[in-house]
Amino acid sequence: MKTEERSPAGSIIYRHQASDKPFTPAQGDTASIDLISEHVEKHIGPIESVYHEIISDLIHLDILFVPPTKERDYMTLVTCGMSNLPMTVPEGAEAFRYAELMICLPASWKISEESFKSEEHYWPIRSLKTLARLPHEYNTWLYADHTIPNNNPVENYAKNTKLSGMMLTLPTAVESPNEFYTLAISPDKEVHFFNLLPLYNEEMNYKLKHGADALLEKLDQAGINLIVDPSRKNTCKKRFGLF
């Protein structure tokens, strides 16, 4: 019997090997797309544009773009299609087989086809697309408090930042988080929405050692919110050998 690998804080560590799944063309589910889009517009705001995939592997994945408003001075991007397939969840977590992801960017972030040619602008969108496919490529799952490093060994997302991993959190950057968190697609399918919070490598290591609650407390004390800041303070950077 295989022994589970756990972090010092007690959470399970999943290690993924390179996927050998063949390319599997996928098409979008029109009914689900409509329901997810309506859900986003109800709880976040009008969708201004959609970044469509031309060729899709495993799942057809679109990115819904909600622009900033006077009341909400940041833009929101939400995946639409990750929930087309169920994730491989552990026993007891069957209610969380379906998920979508979101990320919040400052209003000044450059969003255009031209700017996306630069990884400095594109990495949050790449992260959405990469992580949305990860559970389906590796027969695993994503849930709140899970952390995923950028590559192995860990690499910074771009030249203009030392952020190098993502943590899934509950979607608190919406007006009614509890209502937005769950969308009932059908009697046997509930989609859950999670926010992506970029982390430094030191913060990911701290979370593995002390747990997600301890890290979230440090982030909260430092005033770190869910809006991406490529140059924000590293809350776990070692100083004189101490955190």
N, C-alpha and C positions, 0 to 999 in steps of 0.2 A: 504494500500500500504506500502510495507516494505521500511524503510528509509535506504539509503546507509550509511555505516560506513566509515568515512574518517579520515585520519591522520591530524595532525595540519598543514601539508604542503599542504593538499588538495587531496592527492591520495586516491583511494579506498582501503579499507582493506578487504581482503577476508579471512573468517574464515572457515576452513574445518573440518567437523565432521568425525569420523571414517567411512571408507567406508564399505558398506555392500554388495558390488557387489560380486556375486559368481565367482569362478575361471573360466576364459574363455580362453581356449587354443588358441594360435595364431601362425601363421606361417609367415615367412618373404615374402615380395614382391620382387621377384628376379629383376624385371625391375627397381624398385626404388633403391634397393641395389646397382645395377650396376651404376646408374646415380649419386647417392650420393658418391660412392667410386671414380668415375671418377672426380667429382667436388672437392673432398678433395685432390686428387693427383695433380690436375691441380693447385690449389691455395696454398696448404700447402706443400705437398711432397709425395713421395712414401709410401704406406701403407705397413708396415713390417709384421704386424700380425693383426688378428681379434679375439676379445674375444667373442665367440659365446655363446648364451644361449641354454641350453639343453631343458629346459621346460619353456615356456613363457606364461605369463598371460596378457590378453588384447592386447598386442603388442609383436611381436618378436623383441627383442632389442639386437643389437650387438654393440660392442665398437671397433672403428677403431683406430689402434695405428700407429702414424707417429713418427719415432725416430728423435733424434736431428741430426743436420748437422753442418758443420763448420760455415755456415752463420746464422744458427738458433740454438742457444745453449740451446734448451729446447725441450721436447717431447710434442706432442699434441694428445689428445684423443677425439674422436668425436663419438657421438651416431649415430646409423643407425637403424631406426625403429620407433622412436617417431612419425614421420610424417606418419606412416601407417594409423593412424586415425586422423580425424580433432579434434581440441580443441573446447571447447564451449566458443566462443568469444562474447564480447558485441556487440550490434548493431553498425555498422559502421566500425568494425574491421574484416570483413569477409575475407579480403585479407591476414590475419595473422593467419589462422586456422591451419597451418602446420608449425612445427618447429623441429629443431634438436639442440643439445647442444654440447659444447666443453669445454675443460679445458686444461690449459698449466701447465706442471710440469717441475721442473728443471731437467737437464740432469742426475743429481746424484740420482734422485728418484728411489727407488727399485721397479722394475716391474717384478714380477715372481709369479708363483703359490704359492711358499713357502712364499714369503714376504706378499702376500695378506691375509695370515692367521692372520696377525697383523693389527689391525684397524689403527695403525699409518701410514701404507703404503696404506691401502685400501680405506680410507674414501673419497678421491676424486672420485674414480671409483664408490663407493656406491652412492655418491651424484648424479653423472650423471644418474645412473640407477633409483634412487628414484625419481628425479625430472622429468625425461623423462616420467615416468608413472603417476605422480601426476595429470596432467590435465585430463587424461582419467579415473582415479579412482574417481575424485571428480567433474567431469563435470565443469571444470574451464579452465583457460588458463595461459600461461606464456609469458611474453613480456619484452622488454628492460626496465630496471630500477626496475622491480619487485624484491622484497627481500623475501626470504623464510627462516625462522629460522629453526634450527635443533631441531625438537621436540618441545613439549609444556608441561612443561616449557622448556626453551632453554637449550641445553646441548652442551658442547664442542664436536667437532668431534672426538677427540682422546686424550689420556693422554699427548701427546707431543705438544699440541696446545690449545690455548684458542679461536681460530676461531670457530664460532658457527652458521653461516648462509651463504647464498649465494645471490648474486645480479646478475641478468642478465645484460650483457652489450653487446654492438655491438662488433663484432669480429675484433678488431683492430690489433691483433697479427698475421696478415697475410699480404702478400705483396700487395694485392689489395682488401682491406676490402669491398668496395662498390660492386665489382663484386662477391666476395665470399658470401656476405650476402644473396643473393637471388638465388635460383635454381628453374628454371621452369621445373617441372616434366611433366606437360601437360597444355593445354590451360586454364584449370580451377583449377590448383593446383600449387602454388608456395610455396616452402619450404624456411624458413628463419632460419639462423644460429645465435645462441647467445652464448657468452662466459660466463662461470660461474666464478665469482670473489668472493672468500671467504671473509667474513667480521667478525669483532668482534660484540658482542651484542651491545656495545656502539655505534658502527658505524651504525648499523641497526636502533637504536633508533634516532640517529642524522638525518638519512635520512628521517624517518617518520616525524620528527619535522621541518626540514629545506628544504627537497626536495632532489632529486637525484643529481641535478646539483651541489648543495652546497657540498654534500659528495664527488662527483667525483673531485671537485676542491681541497678539502682537501687531497685526496689521491694523486692527481697529484703533489701538492706542496711538499708532503712528499716523492715523487719519487716512489710511489707504482705502479707497473705494473701488467700485467695479469698473470705473472708466480707465481704460488703458493709458498708462503713462510710461513711455519707453525709458525714461531717465529718473523714475521715482526712487525714493530711498529704499535701500536694501535693509529690511528690518532685522536680518540675521547675520549681517556682515560681522566677522570676528574683529574685535579690537582688543589688543593686548592679551590675546588668547582666550577672551571671554566673549559671550554673545551679548 
